[in-house]
Amino acid sequence: MATYRELGEPDLDAYYRILHEGYQTDKKYPISFAAMTATREQERAWLMSNPTYGLFEDGELVSALSLRMPWGPNPGPEGVPHIGQVVTAPEYMHRGYASTLIGLILEEVLKQQLKVPFVTLGTATSHPWLRKMYEKLGFRAFREVQLPGKAHRTVYLRRDLD
């Protein structure tokens, strides 16, 4: 049975493993997600400064996502929490774990606890399936930008939580 919880420093090794391995699968695309090349120390700092949640299957971390808070070091584009660094361990990809975790965080953390009206996320326009996955989860595109230093264009999506 899958469970989720907020991750902390004791989870760093498992988190860094799935983040590093999961984002390597995107290297075949013209994408430059920062998580693709992040060091363990950079991810320790990320984990300590951005609420990050993990989905566990039989005690093993299988998927994770972070919330970039408007008051934190990595705010999103709209002054509300922004979902970032969504990842699933390669051996668990395409089984719905990321979608399950996103749904839990949308409902239980963002809507019920934080009571935010909407949430945003961003992804590469050149990724072959991520945008479609987010749209199936109710996200809608609202802006495309070329961020400095990125090999790809970013599409920002939002989902209302009312």
C-alpha angles and dihedrals in degrees: 000000000000120000132176137207142159113279125230139182093289086063095053097105094050092042094049091048095055092039094051096042095040095052092047088073088068094058090091090067128070090258133125106194108173091229090065092074103022117135124227090254092050089052091048088056090045092050092049095049103037124053103246126189130200132204113215129200113195089342095309121117106240104162139013142184135184132216115223102208123212091238095044133089094269108043120179126233101271113043094257130093112295121207112232141170098022108181142162126197108259093241089058100041122130094022096104098257095128091047090049092050093046090051092051093048093046093052106030103032108024101031104030103029105027096026094211117169095225143352132219137209136174136216140172115277087217096058107111099223115004097089091050091050092052092047090053086056091056101265119140128200117246106165143013121206141170104231118208114268095010124126090209139051115250124225115203117213131188137197124201114226102200 
